[in-house]
Amino acid sequence: MDALEKTLSRAAELGADGVIVHSIRDKGTVAGGVDTFGTGGSRRVGIYQIQATAIRYVN
C-alpha cells in the first residue's frame, strides 16, 4: 500500500481534491537488500503500477 499512499500524496501536492484509481497491477517482486534482522538474507519488495487521475474542483 506504500505505492497507493505515494500516489495520493503526489495528488495532494498537485492540489487535487480527489483521485480516481483506474487500476493497480502487481508487477512482481525484486530483492530488496538485507532482511530486518540483519542476518544477511534478502527480503522481497513488491513492484506495483498504479494508473490514476487526480481531480481538482474549479469553480
N, C-alpha and C positions, 0 to 999 in steps of 0.2 A: 504494500500500500504506500510505500515511500514515493513511488512514481506518481501516484494519483495526488498525493499531498503536494509534490513539487509542481504538478500541473496546476492545481488550484492556487498555489502560492504565486506562480507566474501570472495567472489570470488576474489575481488581486493587484499585482504590481502594475498591470496594464490598465487598472481601473475598472475591471469587469464587475458587473452586478450579478452575474450568473455564468454557469458553464454547462454546456450540453456535451456529455461524453458519448461519442459515437461508437467507440469500440476500445476494448483493452485486450491486447493479444499477448499471449505468453510466447516469447521468442527463445525460450530455453534457459540454460544456466551456464555460467562460467566459473572457473576457480577464482576465489576472492581473497587470497592471502592466508595467513595463519589463522587457526581456529581461536576461539575465545579464550581457551586455557593456555595458549602459547606452547602447545606440545609439538608443534611442527606440522600438524595435519592442516589440510586446507578446508575451507568452508565453501559452499556453493552459493553463488549470488544469482538471483533471478533477473532476467532481462525482459522488460515489457515495453510494448509500443502502445501509446495511447493516442487516439485521434479525438480531438475535442474542439469545440468552438466557444470562445469567450464572448459573452454578450454584455453590452453596455447600454443602459437605458439613456436615451437622449430625448429631452422634452422639446 
